[in-house]
Amino acid sequence: MRKFYMNGEDILITCSRRIDEAGFARACEFVAKCDKAILEMRKSSIILLQDNELNSIVIERMNTDTFTLHVQYEINCKNVFQIN
């Protein structure tokens, strides 16, 4: 679990057992880069964050009194295909 303080909000980040330490660190970097935009997430919503290299993480905002984000998956760009 990691805690951020962003724009007056405490944000807790937890992760699934499917995520290793390195993946969790990358997910926390993704969230930090989102800055205040991440605060627009509603409770019980799920989002996909993607970087320029198409690496992605799936995050769920938990339905709790705190602003808790749960990292569900990390998707490597090798497993992402763009269909036009």
C-alpha positions as CSV (number, residue, x, y, z in Angstrom):
1,M,0.0,0.0,0.0
2,R,1.2,3.5,-0.8
3,K,-0.2,6.9,0.2
4,F,-0.1,10.1,-1.8
5,Y,-1.2,13.6,-0.9
6,M,-2.5,15.3,-4.0
7,N,-4.4,18.6,-4.2
8,G,-5.7,18.3,-0.7
9,E,-6.7,14.7,-0.9
10,D,-5.1,11.6,0.6
11,I,-4.9,8.8,-2.0
12,L,-4.3,5.2,-1.0
13,I,-3.1,2.8,-3.6
14,T,-3.3,-0.9,-3.1
15,C,-2.8,-3.8,-5.6
16,S,-3.9,-7.2,-6.5
17,R,-1.7,-10.2,-5.8
18,R,-1.1,-10.5,-9.6
19,I,1.1,-7.3,-9.4
20,D,4.7,-7.6,-8.3
21,E,6.7,-4.8,-6.6
22,A,8.1,-3.4,-9.8
23,G,4.6,-3.3,-11.4
24,F,3.2,-1.6,-8.3
25,A,5.9,1.0,-8.4
26,R,5.1,1.7,-12.1
27,A,1.4,2.0,-11.2
28,C,2.2,4.5,-8.5
29,E,4.2,6.5,-11.1
30,F,1.2,6.4,-13.5
31,V,-1.1,7.8,-10.8
32,A,1.4,10.5,-9.8
33,K,1.6,11.7,-13.4
34,C,-2.2,11.9,-13.6
35,D,-2.0,14.5,-10.8
36,K,-5.4,16.1,-10.1
37,A,-7.1,14.4,-13.1
38,I,-7.2,11.2,-11.1
39,L,-9.4,12.9,-8.4
40,E,-12.3,12.9,-10.9
41,M,-12.7,9.2,-10.6
42,R,-16.1,8.2,-9.0
43,K,-16.4,5.4,-6.5
44,S,-16.7,1.9,-8.0
45,S,-15.3,3.0,-11.4
46,I,-12.6,1.4,-13.4
47,I,-10.1,3.2,-15.6
48,L,-7.2,2.2,-17.9
49,L,-4.1,4.4,-17.7
50,Q,-1.8,4.2,-20.7
51,D,1.7,5.7,-21.4
52,N,3.3,6.7,-24.7
53,E,4.8,3.2,-25.1
54,L,1.3,1.7,-24.7
55,N,2.0,0.1,-21.3
56,S,-1.2,0.1,-19.4
57,I,-2.6,-0.5,-15.9
58,V,-6.2,-1.1,-14.9
59,I,-7.2,0.8,-11.7
60,E,-10.4,0.5,-9.8
61,R,-11.6,3.1,-7.3
62,M,-12.9,1.3,-4.3
63,N,-16.3,2.2,-2.8
64,T,-14.9,3.3,0.5
65,D,-14.9,6.5,2.6
66,T,-11.3,7.1,1.7
67,F,-10.0,7.8,-1.8
68,T,-8.6,4.2,-2.4
69,L,-7.4,3.0,-5.8
70,H,-6.8,-0.7,-6.4
71,V,-4.4,-1.8,-9.2
72,Q,-6.0,-4.8,-10.8
73,Y,-3.7,-5.5,-13.8
74,E,-0.6,-4.3,-15.5
75,I,-0.6,-4.9,-19.2
76,N,2.7,-4.9,-21.1
77,C,2.7,-3.2,-24.5
78,K,3.7,-6.5,-26.1
79,N,0.2,-7.7,-25.3
80,V,-1.7,-4.6,-26.6
81,F,-2.9,-4.5,-30.2
82,Q,-4.4,-1.4,-31.8
83,I,-7.3,-2.1,-34.2
84,N,-8.4,0.7,-36.5
